[in-house]
Structure formats: C-alpha cells, structure tokens
Amino acid sequence: MASADRIVELSHHVGRVADRKISGIAEINRETKFLALNALIEAARAGDAGRGFSVVASQVKQVSERISAITGELTSELAGSIAELTQLGDAMIRQMRDHQGQRFADMALNMIELIDRNLYERSCDVRWWATDAAIVAAAAQADTAASAWASKRLGVILDSYTVYLDLWVIDAHGRVLANGRPGTYGSLAGRMVSGVDWFRRAMGTASGQDYIAHDVAVSRFLNQSEVATYATAIRADGKADGEPVGVLAIFFDWAPQAAAVVKNVRLSQEEWRGTRCLLLDSGRRVIAASDGAGVLDEVFPLQDGNAPSGFYTDNAGRLVAFARTPGYETYPGMGWCGVIVHDPRQAARH
C-alpha cells in the first residue's frame, strides 16, 4: 500500500510539473511571436536595408509556430496521459483501501468473536460453580467451618482455571464469606460489597440460568488488577429456582487475556507499522490496546453509524475498521467492539 501511494503521489507530481513546464513554454513562445512580429514591422519600415532582418524574423516566426504545435501536442498527449495515469492510480488506491478496510473489519470481527467465546465460558463457569455443594453450604450456613470448606474448594478450582484472579462467596447481605486465594490477596472474609453494582444485580437474577457481566474495572482488592467480573446468585440447595442465599463472584484476569487477542492479530509486519488494534466497551472506552496506550482512560471517537461492522477514513486520514460484538451461544455480548486503526502516513515514516 505504501508503494502504491508513492506511485500515485509521483504521478500527481509529474502532472503538476508537466503543467507548469508546458505553461512556461507557451508563455515564452508567445513572447517570441511578439518579438518576431515587432521585428517584421521594423524590417518593413527599414525598406531594403531591413530585408535581411525580415528573413530572420520570418524564420523566427516559423520556429515559434512549430513550438506552438509541439506544445499543443504535449498538452493533448503527455498531459492527457498523465491525467489518465493519476485517475487510474487514484482508483487503484481506493480499491486497495477498500480491500484493506474490509480485511481489517473482518479481523476486528475476529478479535471481538474471540473475546465473546472466551467470556461465554466465564458465564458458564459462574453458573455451574454456584451449584457446588461447598459454595451453597457456605452461603446458606454462613459459619466458619462452611466458609473454610468453600475457600479450599475455590482454591482447587483456581488451580485448574488459571484465567481467574480470585473467586468469592458472598452472603445475601453483601458480606464476603470466603475467597479462593487468601495467600495471594489475604482473607477477604468480612468485607462488605452490598453497595457494589454487580452484587445487587446478581442478587436480583431471576433463576440459576441467569448471571451478570460487569464492565472491565480495576479492583482495589486484587492488587489493582484489571478484572472482568461475572456473578450470579447462589440458590438454596443449588436449585435453579431456589431462593437466593448469596452471590458467587468470579474475577477474570482481563489484562493478559485481552492483550493476547489485540497483539496477535494476523497483520503483516508492514501493516503493523502505524496500526493500533483495540477493544472498546459499550461506552467506546478503550479496554485493550495493542500499544498498551489509553487502557481504561481513552474514549475512542468511533463513527460506526450503528452498523454491525465496516470501515471509514477519519478526519486525520486514518483508516478505521470496526466490528460490534455478535455474541456467542447464550452470551449476548455487552455492546463491545473490535477496532483496527491504521495511519498510512505514520507507516510511511518507518
């Protein structure tokens, strides 16, 4: 793409040079014609003495006429060919950019699909584990022995599922009863989370088939790590229609998993120059970036026009390709987007 852009840029430059030079030749030729005409007039006034000068002036006039003819040919042939070349070049660049834009949009869709499939598994995990006997007993009994048993059970789960930072069992009042990694984060028993959005929403789920997914955030309880929180109600006897007796919250280790997605998009080495791959939440906040910049702080000005996917060139001349979450299986997605931003000028500087 960079080479094609350079070819078109040079064709436009050659066209501008040709126009200037042809115009310059035409201007000089007009002056030459004017001088030849003046010379003929002066030769006529001189009579016989100016006859030789008249012959020279006539020859100059003939040369000027030949130059005019050549200039006209240059204008019609060279300038016309250059104009056609630049038009063809511009069309080629548009076609290549459209192809690249669609390809990038497909890659953006692939990014968000990978995330959806990953988070679908998280939604299954939280609903399944909420029926575990140790977890149900801890929430229902809320005593020391049951909580200790649940903590050990959560630890066993975490040993097998390395994508989680921690798992919490919380009673119906919002008090943490047990966590799976007390050795890493300390025992969180007794912490109150009753005012936290995901806890309230989880307690309000209608059945064991329901769950809540919370936007990516930094957790002060988990060493300021970026987490995607999934939660559901723990129900009496582990039954899908049982009364809520507490909440199970699972904390997905977001940063490394998301980085693996945005940093492994199948772009060529040339395409990576001047390119950012991003994941955006429903508020267009950057939640992952291939360059690591702006995560959880930057709001990207995506102009998607409510389209599920597509591409456009923004005011800065960057190619922006995007795809909205399609969801996966029973996971509907959270309105997130995959985005690829390519700056051809920045790429050309490398």
HELIX and SHEET records of a PDB file:
HELIX    1   1 ALA A    2  ALA A   46  1                                  45    
HELIX    2   2 GLY A   47  GLY A   50  5                                   4    
HELIX    3   3 ARG A   51  GLU A   73  1                                  23    
HELIX    4   4 LEU A   74  ALA A   79  3                                   6    
HELIX    5   5 GLY A   80  TRP A  129  1                                  50    
HELIX    6   6 ALA A  133  GLN A  141  1                                   9    
HELIX    7   7 THR A  144  SER A  160  1                                  17    
HELIX    8   8 PRO A  182  TYR A  185  1                                   4    
HELIX    9   9 ASP A  197  MET A  203  1                                   7    
HELIX   10  10 ALA A  236  GLY A  238  5                                   3    
HELIX   11  11 TRP A  254  VAL A  262  1                                   9    
HELIX   12  12 GLN A  269  TRP A  272  1                                   4    
HELIX   13  13 PRO A  344  ARG A  349  1                                   6    
SHEET    1   A 5 VAL A 176  ASN A 179  0                                        
SHEET    2   A 5 TYR A 164  ASP A 171 -1                                        
SHEET    3   A 5 PRO A 244  ASP A 253 -1                                        
SHEET    4   A 5 SER A 225  ARG A 235 -1                                        
SHEET    5   A 5 ILE A 212  ALA A 213 -1                                        
SHEET    1   B 5 VAL A 176  ASN A 179  0                                        
SHEET    2   B 5 TYR A 164  ASP A 171 -1                                        
SHEET    3   B 5 PRO A 244  ASP A 253 -1                                        
SHEET    4   B 5 SER A 225  ARG A 235 -1                                        
SHEET    5   B 5 ALA A 217  SER A 219 -1                                        
SHEET    1   C 5 VAL A 286  ALA A 289  0                                        
SHEET    2   C 5 THR A 275  LEU A 280 -1                                        
SHEET    3   C 5 CYS A 337  HIS A 342 -1                                        
SHEET    4   C 5 LEU A 319  ARG A 324 -1                                        
SHEET    5   C 5 SER A 309  THR A 313 -1                                        
END                                                                             
